[in-house]
């Protein structure tokens, strides 16, 4: 889940625009898309002309459902037969066109997770947006709600019927000394397209306001801006206003309950990456939370050996449990911070999930591109592990869930790509009778989480054991063969013979 960046001082630079919605245009094909090249064309008898508009893909269930593009007559030298938002089938044929007569700069489509509905979000005035909900199959407007201009990508759906958005209000409260768009306050709200009702998730106060940044598996991420006294808003944006502070925070989605055991955590956490500290609470109420903060890193690329890849730092800790003011159940929190954002943003909460035995957690590893996460669980002082594998989906979000338990594993594991992990597993049919760990012969295995297949790379016996020790840049598995002349020799480490080998990675999928 890649959240939006903190929005700072945006309202001061806005211009007034007013959208005009119209009924869907007739479905004669005026335009076409080339999904492979990401291009949009105007169709004329015997020719097609590239327009230079950005083509956006909408996926659901891992499949492309449709594409869309905002056709702005002011952004092209070509005369457009119709302007608005065009929709295209997966093969690039135009399927619909929603005309617009204004608000092109900032118009966007936000699709529901099942792609059955979408919000056409269009700027309206200096500070507002109109978020209009449509049924995709009929291209029929269902309802609408006003939001804030700061939601550049439109609202964010949390399920098939609800979405979160930033609201703007300058009627109930106004910032002293400011006028127009700068005088209003931002809050984060949740809208139900079925009931057509909206509820506040984070309400502005005279000294605080909040802007929605994203959603991921139970929590809504947001930017929090605050001052000590309401009069301090008038001193300008963060660059010139030393009293104005900002932070990244979140709140839990009302009613979110991934299991009967779930109890919504009471505390909201943030991470001070530079100093390795964890804080509970927000803004002026932040207090340090005494817990060990662990750190790791994964590449923003498909290969762990891509030297050009941006590195993403991640931080994790466990909080909560019986008697803990943070909450009744132990929760493992994962925060991430991409190095290309390091100077601008705080680490963002990326995942939070229940763990049954927090004292047995030995490590957390995230795959390249942030697609998968492994929690290594075992006893202190032992290398025998259970590897709990989860779907993380750092970029293209799919619901966080547990995928598999790899057991009994031994020692370190290695990510080969976003979906495949190399690890060593105990062969329980080959008891070495050594009286020491691992006690059984080891085999090198590869688990492909994209298809749920576990591949055995080696064939161990009571005389031969194989352990994964790393990966090579040419795509091979680095492993070590440990062998002895006779079964009784496992009792004497000096009788072991070690040989470095390379194993071939099985084909993906």
ZAPAMAR-50979 format. One record per residue (C-alpha): residue number from 1; x, y, z. Coordinates in steps of 0.001 Angstrom, whole numbers, plus 500000, padded with zeros to 6 digits. Each point is the difference from the previous one (the first is absolute). Layout:
% residues N
<n = NUM	u = X	v = Y	w = Z>
...
END
This chain:
% residues 509
<n = 1	u = 500000	v = 500000	w = 500000>
<n = 2	u = 501562	v = 503159	w = 498839>
<n = 3	u = 498362	v = 502977	w = 501720>
<n = 4	u = 499825	v = 503518	w = 498711>
<n = 5	u = 502551	v = 502528	w = 501218>
<n = 6	u = 499199	v = 502565	w = 502666>
<n = 7	u = 498096	v = 502884	w = 498460>
<n = 8	u = 501423	v = 503306	w = 501147>
<n = 9	u = 498760	v = 503484	w = 499128>
<n = 10	u = 497934	v = 498847	w = 497037>
<n = 11	u = 496922	v = 502143	w = 500497>
<n = 12	u = 501848	v = 503266	w = 499507>
<n = 13	u = 500818	v = 499195	w = 496386>
<n = 14	u = 496603	v = 498799	w = 498759>
<n = 15	u = 497950	v = 501583	w = 497233>
<n = 16	u = 496245	v = 500082	w = 499760>
<n = 17	u = 498446	v = 497435	w = 497688>
<n = 18	u = 496462	v = 498674	w = 499821>
<n = 19	u = 499163	v = 496632	w = 498517>
<n = 20	u = 496998	v = 499404	w = 497809>
<n = 21	u = 498885	v = 496386	w = 499760>
<n = 22	u = 497911	v = 498773	w = 497110>
<n = 23	u = 498317	v = 496777	w = 498993>
<n = 24	u = 502283	v = 497335	w = 498489>
<n = 25	u = 500668	v = 500607	w = 496334>
<n = 26	u = 498757	v = 497507	w = 497451>
<n = 27	u = 502368	v = 497104	w = 499646>
<n = 28	u = 501156	v = 500695	w = 496447>
<n = 29	u = 503729	v = 499547	w = 500007>
<n = 30	u = 501758	v = 503343	w = 499846>
<n = 31	u = 503145	v = 498804	w = 501737>
<n = 32	u = 502103	v = 496878	w = 500474>
<n = 33	u = 502772	v = 498962	w = 502375>
<n = 34	u = 503153	v = 497975	w = 499572>
<n = 35	u = 500416	v = 498354	w = 503438>
<n = 36	u = 503399	v = 498566	w = 499102>
<n = 37	u = 501441	v = 503429	w = 499216>
<n = 38	u = 497810	v = 501929	w = 502442>
<n = 39	u = 498715	v = 502337	w = 497272>
<n = 40	u = 496664	v = 501575	w = 499089>
<n = 41	u = 498967	v = 500745	w = 496405>
<n = 42	u = 497312	v = 502031	w = 498259>
<n = 43	u = 498253	v = 498003	w = 497294>
<n = 44	u = 499148	v = 501501	w = 496634>
<n = 45	u = 499089	v = 498322	w = 496702>
<n = 46	u = 503147	v = 498284	w = 498766>
<n = 47	u = 502306	v = 501294	w = 502733>
<n = 48	u = 500665	v = 500283	w = 503714>
<n = 49	u = 501855	v = 502789	w = 501793>
<n = 50	u = 501888	v = 499631	w = 503255>
<n = 51	u = 498822	v = 502504	w = 502610>
<n = 52	u = 502594	v = 499707	w = 502751>
<n = 53	u = 497524	v = 499421	w = 502828>
<n = 54	u = 500938	v = 497686	w = 502859>
<n = 55	u = 498324	v = 496587	w = 499954>
<n = 56	u = 499052	v = 498515	w = 503383>
<n = 57	u = 499398	v = 496311	w = 500697>
<n = 58	u = 497327	v = 498621	w = 502345>
<n = 59	u = 500603	v = 496484	w = 501318>
<n = 60	u = 497921	v = 497733	w = 502194>
<n = 61	u = 500761	v = 496463	w = 501068>
<n = 62	u = 503354	v = 500210	w = 498232>
<n = 63	u = 498362	v = 500686	w = 496611>
<n = 64	u = 499658	v = 503174	w = 497946>
<n = 65	u = 496351	v = 501104	w = 499975>
<n = 66	u = 500278	v = 503239	w = 498048>
<n = 67	u = 502068	v = 503092	w = 499261>
<n = 68	u = 499110	v = 503663	w = 500254>
<n = 69	u = 501426	v = 503337	w = 498875>
<n = 70	u = 499076	v = 503635	w = 500639>
<n = 71	u = 499590	v = 501722	w = 496619>
<n = 72	u = 500832	v = 503646	w = 500657>
<n = 73	u = 499556	v = 502275	w = 496968>
<n = 74	u = 502405	v = 502489	w = 501591>
<n = 75	u = 502814	v = 497437	w = 500186>
<n = 76	u = 500257	v = 499137	w = 496299>
<n = 77	u = 500358	v = 501818	w = 496697>
<n = 78	u = 497559	v = 497571	w = 498395>
<n = 79	u = 496321	v = 500858	w = 499716>
<n = 80	u = 497973	v = 497562	w = 502084>
<n = 81	u = 496561	v = 498855	w = 498805>
<n = 82	u = 499004	v = 499457	w = 503660>
<n = 83	u = 501804	v = 500867	w = 503226>
<n = 84	u = 499655	v = 498312	w = 503352>
<n = 85	u = 501063	v = 496663	w = 501453>
<n = 86	u = 500229	v = 497107	w = 497538>
<n = 87	u = 499850	v = 496338	w = 500980>
<n = 88	u = 501582	v = 497178	w = 498042>
<n = 89	u = 499599	v = 496224	w = 500043>
<n = 90	u = 503084	v = 497838	w = 500705>
<n = 91	u = 500593	v = 499737	w = 496230>
<n = 92	u = 500063	v = 503805	w = 499663>
<n = 93	u = 496574	v = 500547	w = 498420>
<n = 94	u = 498050	v = 502969	w = 501327>
<n = 95	u = 497133	v = 498836	w = 502216>
<n = 96	u = 498622	v = 503267	w = 501394>
<n = 97	u = 500578	v = 503731	w = 500264>
<n = 98	u = 498887	v = 502250	w = 502846>
<n = 99	u = 499996	v = 503595	w = 498717>
<n = 100	u = 501441	v = 502787	w = 502134>
<n = 101	u = 499807	v = 503718	w = 499403>
<n = 102	u = 502579	v = 500981	w = 502579>
<n = 103	u = 502207	v = 498745	w = 502792>
<n = 104	u = 502279	v = 498001	w = 497703>
<n = 105	u = 503141	v = 500895	w = 501936>
<n = 106	u = 499722	v = 497608	w = 502919>
<n = 107	u = 497139	v = 497846	w = 498715>
<n = 108	u = 500543	v = 496347	w = 500877>
<n = 109	u = 498290	v = 496634	w = 500318>
<n = 110	u = 500160	v = 497908	w = 503191>
<n = 111	u = 498703	v = 496459	w = 499476>
<n = 112	u = 498495	v = 497772	w = 502684>
<n = 113	u = 501898	v = 496770	w = 500813>
<n = 114	u = 497627	v = 497909	w = 497865>
<n = 115	u = 500029	v = 502628	w = 497204>
<n = 116	u = 496183	v = 499999	w = 500020>
<n = 117	u = 499869	v = 503658	w = 501050>
<n = 118	u = 502241	v = 502987	w = 499708>
<n = 119	u = 500219	v = 503570	w = 501205>
<n = 120	u = 500509	v = 502737	w = 497443>
<n = 121	u = 501712	v = 502656	w = 502109>
<n = 122	u = 500144	v = 503503	w = 498519>
<n = 123	u = 501332	v = 503255	w = 501522>
<n = 124	u = 497299	v = 502498	w = 500925>
<n = 125	u = 500926	v = 503519	w = 501041>
<n = 126	u = 503137	v = 500967	w = 501871>
<n = 127	u = 499944	v = 497302	w = 502644>
<n = 128	u = 497431	v = 497363	w = 499112>
<n = 129	u = 499363	v = 496893	w = 497949>
<n = 130	u = 496853	v = 498291	w = 498835>
<n = 131	u = 500287	v = 496251	w = 500532>
<n = 132	u = 497290	v = 498424	w = 497842>
<n = 133	u = 499392	v = 496251	w = 500272>
<n = 134	u = 499136	v = 498053	w = 496820>
<n = 135	u = 498913	v = 496481	w = 499208>
<n = 136	u = 502589	v = 498867	w = 497445>
<n = 137	u = 497826	v = 497586	w = 498021>
<n = 138	u = 497279	v = 502587	w = 499380>
<n = 139	u = 502147	v = 503142	w = 500269>
<n = 140	u = 497243	v = 501278	w = 502242>
<n = 141	u = 500586	v = 502553	w = 502794>
<n = 142	u = 498870	v = 498658	w = 503376>
<n = 143	u = 500868	v = 502650	w = 502575>
<n = 144	u = 502619	v = 502625	w = 500810>
<n = 145	u = 501798	v = 501672	w = 502878>
<n = 146	u = 502139	v = 503117	w = 500194>
<n = 147	u = 503651	v = 499672	w = 500979>
<n = 148	u = 503223	v = 501994	w = 500074>
<n = 149	u = 502244	v = 500947	w = 497099>
<n = 150	u = 502972	v = 498460	w = 501824>
<n = 151	u = 498837	v = 496494	w = 499027>
<n = 152	u = 501921	v = 500202	w = 496715>
<n = 153	u = 499390	v = 496331	w = 499196>
<n = 154	u = 496399	v = 500087	w = 501132>
<n = 155	u = 498595	v = 498080	w = 502960>
<n = 156	u = 501236	v = 496535	w = 501010>
<n = 157	u = 497617	v = 497056	w = 500233>
<n = 158	u = 500191	v = 497798	w = 503103>
<n = 159	u = 497559	v = 497377	w = 498672>
<n = 160	u = 497386	v = 499594	w = 497255>
<n = 161	u = 497671	v = 502651	w = 501403>
<n = 162	u = 502030	v = 502448	w = 502141>
<n = 163	u = 502827	v = 502436	w = 499393>
<n = 164	u = 502044	v = 502447	w = 502067>
<n = 165	u = 500608	v = 503583	w = 498952>
<n = 166	u = 501086	v = 503400	w = 501288>
<n = 167	u = 497254	v = 502530	w = 500679>
<n = 168	u = 500329	v = 503789	w = 500025>
<n = 169	u = 497979	v = 502175	w = 502350>
<n = 170	u = 500146	v = 503766	w = 500360>
<n = 171	u = 496500	v = 500401	w = 501431>
<n = 172	u = 500297	v = 498511	w = 503499>
<n = 173	u = 503521	v = 501300	w = 500658>
<n = 174	u = 502408	v = 502397	w = 498326>
<n = 175	u = 503686	v = 500470	w = 500615>
<n = 176	u = 500549	v = 503450	w = 501524>
<n = 177	u = 501682	v = 502496	w = 497692>
<n = 178	u = 499494	v = 497949	w = 496806>
<n = 179	u = 497507	v = 500331	w = 497162>
<n = 180	u = 498582	v = 497904	w = 497186>
<n = 181	u = 501270	v = 496462	w = 499557>
<n = 182	u = 502709	v = 500487	w = 502624>
<n = 183	u = 497456	v = 500740	w = 502730>
<n = 184	u = 498275	v = 496612	w = 499990>
<n = 185	u = 500875	v = 496808	w = 501857>
<n = 186	u = 500642	v = 496491	w = 498703>
<n = 187	u = 498541	v = 496843	w = 501547>
<n = 188	u = 500010	v = 496335	w = 498964>
<n = 189	u = 496635	v = 498364	w = 499363>
<n = 190	u = 498528	v = 496648	w = 498951>
<n = 191	u = 497179	v = 499898	w = 497420>
<n = 192	u = 497589	v = 497087	w = 499484>
<n = 193	u = 498749	v = 500029	w = 496397>
<n = 194	u = 497087	v = 497674	w = 500859>
<n = 195	u = 498563	v = 501937	w = 502929>
<n = 196	u = 501305	v = 503327	w = 498625>
<n = 197	u = 501217	v = 500901	w = 503462>
<n = 198	u = 503331	v = 501402	w = 501090>
<n = 199	u = 501714	v = 499738	w = 503371>
<n = 200	u = 503030	v = 501795	w = 501373>
<n = 201	u = 503092	v = 497922	w = 500695>
<n = 202	u = 502312	v = 502857	w = 501020>
<n = 203	u = 498425	v = 503355	w = 500718>
<n = 204	u = 501781	v = 503321	w = 499793>
<n = 205	u = 500348	v = 502106	w = 503135>
<n = 206	u = 501004	v = 503668	w = 500225>
<n = 207	u = 503648	v = 498870	w = 500217>
<n = 208	u = 499988	v = 496760	w = 497955>
<n = 209	u = 499023	v = 498856	w = 496516>
<n = 210	u = 500337	v = 496721	w = 498115>
<n = 211	u = 500353	v = 498995	w = 496342>
<n = 212	u = 499370	v = 496469	w = 498738>
<n = 213	u = 503017	v = 498239	w = 498477>
<n = 214	u = 498873	v = 496406	w = 499439>
<n = 215	u = 498530	v = 496805	w = 501378>
<n = 216	u = 501434	v = 496569	w = 500736>
<n = 217	u = 498379	v = 497046	w = 501768>
<n = 218	u = 498127	v = 501599	w = 502836>
<n = 219	u = 501703	v = 503349	w = 500372>
<n = 220	u = 499727	v = 503347	w = 498232>
<n = 221	u = 503266	v = 501916	w = 499665>
<n = 222	u = 499944	v = 503775	w = 500148>
<n = 223	u = 502042	v = 503137	w = 500392>
<n = 224	u = 499556	v = 501919	w = 503247>
<n = 225	u = 500745	v = 503747	w = 500115>
<n = 226	u = 499915	v = 501802	w = 503318>
<n = 227	u = 500898	v = 503184	w = 501854>
<n = 228	u = 499933	v = 500875	w = 503688>
<n = 229	u = 497642	v = 502944	w = 499551>
<n = 230	u = 497485	v = 500635	w = 497203>
<n = 231	u = 501475	v = 503441	w = 499332>
<n = 232	u = 503213	v = 498308	w = 498797>
<n = 233	u = 498358	v = 498691	w = 496784>
<n = 234	u = 500256	v = 503486	w = 498512>
<n = 235	u = 503827	v = 499990	w = 500039>
<n = 236	u = 500139	v = 497989	w = 496756>
<n = 237	u = 501093	v = 496548	w = 498915>
<n = 238	u = 502629	v = 497776	w = 501635>
<n = 239	u = 502933	v = 501611	w = 498190>
<n = 240	u = 499369	v = 503383	w = 501582>
<n = 241	u = 497819	v = 499038	w = 502971>
<n = 242	u = 502049	v = 498470	w = 502789>
<n = 243	u = 496877	v = 499403	w = 502082>
<n = 244	u = 498347	v = 497752	w = 497402>
<n = 245	u = 500936	v = 496334	w = 500337>
<n = 246	u = 499009	v = 496906	w = 498057>
<n = 247	u = 500154	v = 496260	w = 500476>
<n = 248	u = 498730	v = 496827	w = 498385>
<n = 249	u = 497367	v = 498177	w = 502038>
<n = 250	u = 497074	v = 497614	w = 499597>
<n = 251	u = 496690	v = 498885	w = 501469>
<n = 252	u = 498256	v = 496629	w = 500016>
<n = 253	u = 497045	v = 499397	w = 497704>
<n = 254	u = 496777	v = 499767	w = 502049>
<n = 255	u = 498764	v = 496440	w = 500284>
<n = 256	u = 503085	v = 498435	w = 498405>
<n = 257	u = 500302	v = 496513	w = 501470>
<n = 258	u = 502239	v = 497483	w = 498211>
<n = 259	u = 499188	v = 497303	w = 502588>
<n = 260	u = 497971	v = 499379	w = 503143>
<n = 261	u = 503160	v = 500390	w = 502055>
<n = 262	u = 500600	v = 503544	w = 498737>
<n = 263	u = 499870	v = 502926	w = 502388>
<n = 264	u = 500698	v = 503359	w = 498421>
<n = 265	u = 503269	v = 501398	w = 501420>
<n = 266	u = 499555	v = 502956	w = 502301>
<n = 267	u = 503262	v = 501738	w = 499130>
<n = 268	u = 501135	v = 501655	w = 496783>
<n = 269	u = 503726	v = 499627	w = 499369>
<n = 270	u = 502694	v = 501824	w = 498065>
<n = 271	u = 503661	v = 499226	w = 499394>
<n = 272	u = 502996	v = 502304	w = 500362>
<n = 273	u = 502252	v = 498226	w = 497510>
<n = 274	u = 503018	v = 502224	w = 500555>
<n = 275	u = 500168	v = 499316	w = 503726>
<n = 276	u = 498486	v = 496511	w = 500070>
<n = 277	u = 497077	v = 500945	w = 502234>
<n = 278	u = 496281	v = 499176	w = 500070>
<n = 279	u = 497340	v = 502463	w = 501137>
<n = 280	u = 496379	v = 499502	w = 501006>
<n = 281	u = 497483	v = 502780	w = 499446>
<n = 282	u = 499817	v = 502914	w = 497579>
<n = 283	u = 501377	v = 503502	w = 499808>
<n = 284	u = 500212	v = 501731	w = 503345>
<n = 285	u = 498927	v = 496778	w = 501772>
<n = 286	u = 502844	v = 497824	w = 498675>
<n = 287	u = 501845	v = 498001	w = 502637>
<n = 288	u = 502847	v = 497538	w = 499578>
<n = 289	u = 498970	v = 496349	w = 500106>
<n = 290	u = 502641	v = 497693	w = 501440>
<n = 291	u = 500470	v = 497193	w = 497482>
<n = 292	u = 502813	v = 498585	w = 497899>
<n = 293	u = 499880	v = 501397	w = 496457>
<n = 294	u = 501441	v = 497617	w = 497414>
<n = 295	u = 501028	v = 501018	w = 496485>
<n = 296	u = 500462	v = 498418	w = 496568>
<n = 297	u = 500135	v = 500981	w = 496347>
<n = 298	u = 498602	v = 498794	w = 496681>
<n = 299	u = 500638	v = 501148	w = 496410>
<n = 300	u = 497448	v = 501893	w = 497951>
<n = 301	u = 500695	v = 497573	w = 497118>
<n = 302	u = 499261	v = 496427	w = 498958>
<n = 303	u = 503541	v = 498814	w = 500679>
<n = 304	u = 501893	v = 500276	w = 503301>
<n = 305	u = 503158	v = 500603	w = 497918>
<n = 306	u = 498767	v = 503092	w = 498128>
<n = 307	u = 502593	v = 502640	w = 500897>
<n = 308	u = 497825	v = 502755	w = 498514>
<n = 309	u = 497038	v = 499213	w = 502228>
<n = 310	u = 498861	v = 502382	w = 502707>
<n = 311	u = 500285	v = 498365	w = 503404>
<n = 312	u = 496958	v = 500038	w = 502260>
<n = 313	u = 500672	v = 499949	w = 503727>
<n = 314	u = 497471	v = 498241	w = 502177>
<n = 315	u = 499566	v = 500025	w = 503763>
<n = 316	u = 498047	v = 497616	w = 502183>
<n = 317	u = 499021	v = 499484	w = 503612>
<n = 318	u = 497325	v = 498253	w = 502048>
<n = 319	u = 497672	v = 501941	w = 502298>
<n = 320	u = 496946	v = 499083	w = 502030>
<n = 321	u = 498919	v = 497070	w = 502103>
<n = 322	u = 498434	v = 499376	w = 503367>
<n = 323	u = 500455	v = 503032	w = 502234>
<n = 324	u = 501608	v = 502101	w = 497244>
<n = 325	u = 498378	v = 503437	w = 499533>
<n = 326	u = 500688	v = 499660	w = 496266>
<n = 327	u = 497287	v = 497343	w = 499673>
<n = 328	u = 498788	v = 496603	w = 501144>
<n = 329	u = 501656	v = 497851	w = 497334>
<n = 330	u = 503622	v = 499925	w = 498770>
<n = 331	u = 500314	v = 501595	w = 496568>
<n = 332	u = 503039	v = 500023	w = 497730>
<n = 333	u = 500399	v = 503426	w = 498374>
<n = 334	u = 501992	v = 500498	w = 496801>
<n = 335	u = 500994	v = 503501	w = 498860>
<n = 336	u = 501788	v = 500766	w = 496713>
<n = 337	u = 502077	v = 502911	w = 498735>
<n = 338	u = 501240	v = 500145	w = 496422>
<n = 339	u = 503388	v = 501690	w = 499728>
<n = 340	u = 498761	v = 502235	w = 497171>
<n = 341	u = 497466	v = 501429	w = 502515>
<n = 342	u = 502268	v = 499961	w = 503036>
<n = 343	u = 500409	v = 503759	w = 500296>
<n = 344	u = 496325	v = 500787	w = 499423>
<n = 345	u = 498005	v = 497407	w = 501899>
<n = 346	u = 499873	v = 498054	w = 503219>
<n = 347	u = 499853	v = 496196	w = 499848>
<n = 348	u = 496497	v = 498882	w = 499037>
<n = 349	u = 498005	v = 497251	w = 501656>
<n = 350	u = 499828	v = 497233	w = 497393>
<n = 351	u = 498626	v = 496998	w = 501885>
<n = 352	u = 498664	v = 499192	w = 503457>
<n = 353	u = 498869	v = 496511	w = 500950>
<n = 354	u = 499429	v = 497750	w = 502993>
<n = 355	u = 502822	v = 497721	w = 501162>
<n = 356	u = 499306	v = 497219	w = 502475>
<n = 357	u = 503441	v = 499538	w = 501572>
<n = 358	u = 501953	v = 503254	w = 499661>
<n = 359	u = 502852	v = 498744	w = 502179>
<n = 360	u = 500797	v = 497347	w = 497348>
<n = 361	u = 500390	v = 502432	w = 497075>
<n = 362	u = 503612	v = 499942	w = 498832>
<n = 363	u = 499926	v = 501992	w = 496762>
<n = 364	u = 497818	v = 501674	w = 497380>
<n = 365	u = 501019	v = 500023	w = 496333>
<n = 366	u = 498362	v = 501782	w = 497049>
<n = 367	u = 500441	v = 498892	w = 496398>
<n = 368	u = 501127	v = 502202	w = 497069>
<n = 369	u = 497252	v = 502438	w = 498927>
<n = 370	u = 498352	v = 499441	w = 503379>
<n = 371	u = 497701	v = 497239	w = 498747>
<n = 372	u = 500460	v = 497505	w = 502837>
<n = 373	u = 500994	v = 499943	w = 503660>
<n = 374	u = 501398	v = 497158	w = 502102>
<n = 375	u = 499917	v = 499865	w = 503790>
<n = 376	u = 502576	v = 497521	w = 501313>
<n = 377	u = 498787	v = 498399	w = 503233>
<n = 378	u = 502063	v = 497785	w = 502311>
<n = 379	u = 501445	v = 499493	w = 503441>
<n = 380	u = 502815	v = 502212	w = 501250>
<n = 381	u = 503378	v = 498387	w = 499349>
<n = 382	u = 498611	v = 497626	w = 497361>
<n = 383	u = 500305	v = 500201	w = 496206>
<n = 384	u = 496870	v = 497895	w = 499446>
<n = 385	u = 497301	v = 502281	w = 498619>
<n = 386	u = 496433	v = 500199	w = 498819>
<n = 387	u = 499874	v = 502454	w = 497092>
<n = 388	u = 496620	v = 501733	w = 499936>
<n = 389	u = 499476	v = 501415	w = 496512>
<n = 390	u = 497639	v = 502929	w = 499336>
<n = 391	u = 498874	v = 501963	w = 496964>
<n = 392	u = 501083	v = 503608	w = 500504>
<n = 393	u = 499469	v = 501700	w = 496585>
<n = 394	u = 501954	v = 503198	w = 500626>
<n = 395	u = 499222	v = 501493	w = 496559>
<n = 396	u = 496900	v = 498486	w = 498384>
<n = 397	u = 497881	v = 499396	w = 503024>
<n = 398	u = 498283	v = 496697	w = 500651>
<n = 399	u = 498585	v = 499072	w = 503357>
<n = 400	u = 502641	v = 499088	w = 502565>
<n = 401	u = 499655	v = 496323	w = 500874>
<n = 402	u = 501838	v = 496928	w = 501233>
<n = 403	u = 501069	v = 497783	w = 497084>
<n = 404	u = 501995	v = 497094	w = 501426>
<n = 405	u = 502028	v = 498593	w = 502872>
<n = 406	u = 503363	v = 498534	w = 498992>
<n = 407	u = 501026	v = 497530	w = 502688>
<n = 408	u = 502225	v = 498716	w = 501350>
<n = 409	u = 502529	v = 502403	w = 498507>
<n = 410	u = 503556	v = 500551	w = 501157>
<n = 411	u = 502254	v = 503052	w = 500007>
<n = 412	u = 499812	v = 502894	w = 497580>
<n = 413	u = 497665	v = 500466	w = 497037>
<n = 414	u = 500693	v = 501952	w = 496795>
<n = 415	u = 497694	v = 501899	w = 497663>
<n = 416	u = 500677	v = 499263	w = 496334>
<n = 417	u = 497303	v = 502321	w = 498620>
<n = 418	u = 496700	v = 501508	w = 501208>
<n = 419	u = 498301	v = 496591	w = 500327>
<n = 420	u = 502633	v = 497264	w = 500493>
<n = 421	u = 501958	v = 499239	w = 503160>
<n = 422	u = 502904	v = 497565	w = 500407>
<n = 423	u = 500318	v = 498256	w = 503353>
<n = 424	u = 501312	v = 496869	w = 501719>
<n = 425	u = 497512	v = 497444	w = 501315>
<n = 426	u = 500392	v = 497069	w = 502362>
<n = 427	u = 499548	v = 496580	w = 498407>
<n = 428	u = 498180	v = 498242	w = 502829>
<n = 429	u = 500542	v = 496636	w = 498314>
<n = 430	u = 503787	v = 500330	w = 500393>
<n = 431	u = 500764	v = 499988	w = 503737>
<n = 432	u = 503745	v = 500588	w = 500379>
<n = 433	u = 500058	v = 498898	w = 503662>
<n = 434	u = 502597	v = 502709	w = 500621>
<n = 435	u = 498685	v = 501352	w = 503299>
<n = 436	u = 500305	v = 503588	w = 498705>
<n = 437	u = 498221	v = 502350	w = 497609>
<n = 438	u = 498671	v = 499599	w = 497478>
<n = 439	u = 499722	v = 496320	w = 500931>
<n = 440	u = 498607	v = 499099	w = 496586>
<n = 441	u = 501423	v = 500289	w = 496511>
<n = 442	u = 499191	v = 503229	w = 498181>
<n = 443	u = 498706	v = 500591	w = 496495>
<n = 444	u = 500011	v = 503207	w = 497995>
<n = 445	u = 496526	v = 501057	w = 498945>
<n = 446	u = 498432	v = 502807	w = 497982>
<n = 447	u = 496503	v = 501200	w = 500806>
<n = 448	u = 498189	v = 501817	w = 497168>
<n = 449	u = 497216	v = 501982	w = 501654>
<n = 450	u = 498552	v = 501072	w = 496643>
<n = 451	u = 498752	v = 496447	w = 499414>
<n = 452	u = 500269	v = 498475	w = 503472>
<n = 453	u = 502607	v = 497398	w = 498997>
<n = 454	u = 502897	v = 498763	w = 502141>
<n = 455	u = 502906	v = 498600	w = 497940>
<n = 456	u = 502589	v = 497635	w = 501459>
<n = 457	u = 503393	v = 500796	w = 498470>
<n = 458	u = 502112	v = 497309	w = 501702>
<n = 459	u = 499595	v = 496374	w = 501123>
<n = 460	u = 501490	v = 499556	w = 503449>
<n = 461	u = 500621	v = 496745	w = 501844>
<n = 462	u = 501426	v = 498865	w = 503322>
<n = 463	u = 503458	v = 500544	w = 498474>
<n = 464	u = 499453	v = 503253	w = 498067>
<n = 465	u = 498462	v = 503310	w = 501057>
<n = 466	u = 499568	v = 503178	w = 497950>
<n = 467	u = 499635	v = 503548	w = 501305>
<n = 468	u = 499226	v = 503215	w = 498106>
<n = 469	u = 502676	v = 502627	w = 500652>
<n = 470	u = 499110	v = 502727	w = 497484>
<n = 471	u = 499303	v = 500955	w = 496390>
<n = 472	u = 502312	v = 500788	w = 497105>
<n = 473	u = 499571	v = 502911	w = 497601>
<n = 474	u = 499677	v = 497595	w = 497071>
<n = 475	u = 496794	v = 498597	w = 501494>
<n = 476	u = 501285	v = 496867	w = 501722>
<n = 477	u = 499452	v = 498801	w = 503546>
<n = 478	u = 503148	v = 499906	w = 502101>
<n = 479	u = 499959	v = 496990	w = 502307>
<n = 480	u = 502211	v = 497839	w = 502106>
<n = 481	u = 500061	v = 496202	w = 499986>
<n = 482	u = 500920	v = 498441	w = 503350>
<n = 483	u = 500816	v = 496292	w = 499857>
<n = 484	u = 501492	v = 497290	w = 502232>
<n = 485	u = 501311	v = 496495	w = 499240>
<n = 486	u = 497722	v = 498294	w = 502532>
<n = 487	u = 496850	v = 500890	w = 501955>
<n = 488	u = 501839	v = 499859	w = 503330>
<n = 489	u = 502423	v = 502685	w = 498761>
<n = 490	u = 497356	v = 502752	w = 500432>
<n = 491	u = 500821	v = 499954	w = 503714>
<n = 492	u = 503475	v = 501347	w = 499173>
<n = 493	u = 499972	v = 503352	w = 498110>
<n = 494	u = 503620	v = 499374	w = 499033>
<n = 495	u = 498887	v = 497119	w = 497766>
<n = 496	u = 497761	v = 502217	w = 497871>
<n = 497	u = 501078	v = 500864	w = 496479>
<n = 498	u = 498645	v = 503258	w = 498563>
<n = 499	u = 499759	v = 500751	w = 496286>
<n = 500	u = 498679	v = 503184	w = 498356>
<n = 501	u = 497482	v = 499357	w = 497224>
<n = 502	u = 497696	v = 501943	w = 497722>
<n = 503	u = 496381	v = 499083	w = 499378>
<n = 504	u = 497763	v = 501145	w = 497176>
<n = 505	u = 496953	v = 502071	w = 500812>
<n = 506	u = 496783	v = 498363	w = 498707>
<n = 507	u = 497981	v = 501950	w = 497447>
<n = 508	u = 497533	v = 502490	w = 501454>
<n = 509	u = 496346	v = 499053	w = 500120>
END
